[in-house]
């Protein structure tokens, strides 16, 4: 499973938007990898930000 897929899965399990740090804690993936993958997800419009620095699947 790719990092991006793990991020989306962790976000779907959460009842509320998550920060990159919370995603890193939930998945066990390094924060730098999370940041890179979230940048790709933002560009592909697979995640949206309901408030500053917090993300959820679209």
MOUR-V563796 format. One record per residue. N is the residue number from 1. RES is the residue in three letters. PHI is phi in degrees with one decimal (none if undefined). OMEGA is omega as a letter, one per 20 degrees, with the letter a starting at -180 (NA if undefined). D_FIRST is the distance of its C-alpha to the first C-alpha in whole Angstrom. Layout:
n=(N	N)
res=(RES	RES)
phi=(PHI	PHI)
omega=(OMEGA	OMEGA)
d_first=(D_FIRST	D_FIRST)
This chain:
n=(1	2	3	4	5	6	7	8	9	10	11	12	13	14	15	16	17	18	19	20	21	22	23	24	25	26	27	28	29	30	31	32	33	34	35	36	37	38	39	40	41	42	43	44	45	46	47	48	49	50	51	52	53	54	55	56	57	58)
res=(UNK	UNK	UNK	UNK	UNK	UNK	UNK	UNK	UNK	UNK	UNK	UNK	UNK	UNK	UNK	UNK	UNK	UNK	UNK	UNK	UNK	UNK	UNK	UNK	UNK	UNK	UNK	UNK	UNK	UNK	UNK	UNK	UNK	UNK	UNK	UNK	UNK	UNK	UNK	UNK	UNK	UNK	UNK	UNK	UNK	UNK	UNK	UNK	UNK	UNK	UNK	UNK	UNK	UNK	UNK	UNK	UNK	UNK)
phi=(none	-74.5	-60.4	-61.8	-65.6	-65.1	-64.6	-60.2	-62.8	-63.6	-66.6	-67.6	-70.9	-78.0	-81.1	-140.1	-57.3	-123.2	-85.4	-61.7	-64.9	-66.5	-65.1	-61.4	-65.1	-70.8	-97.9	79.0	-93.9	-58.7	-58.3	-64.4	-66.4	-60.9	-59.7	-63.4	-67.3	-66.6	-62.3	-65.2	-63.0	-63.6	-63.4	-82.2	58.5	-93.1	-128.5	-129.7	-111.6	-75.4	-150.7	-51.4	69.2	-123.9	-131.4	-148.4	-66.5	-74.7)
omega=(r	r	a	r	r	r	r	a	r	r	r	r	a	a	a	r	a	r	r	r	r	r	r	r	a	a	a	a	r	a	a	r	r	a	r	a	r	r	r	a	r	a	r	a	r	r	r	a	r	r	a	r	r	a	r	r	a	NA)
d_first=(0	4	7	8	6	7	10	11	10	13	15	16	16	19	22	23	22	20	21	19	20	19	16	15	17	15	12	14	12	15	17	18	14	14	17	16	13	15	18	16	15	19	20	18	20	17	18	22	24	26	28	28	25	23	20	19	17	20)
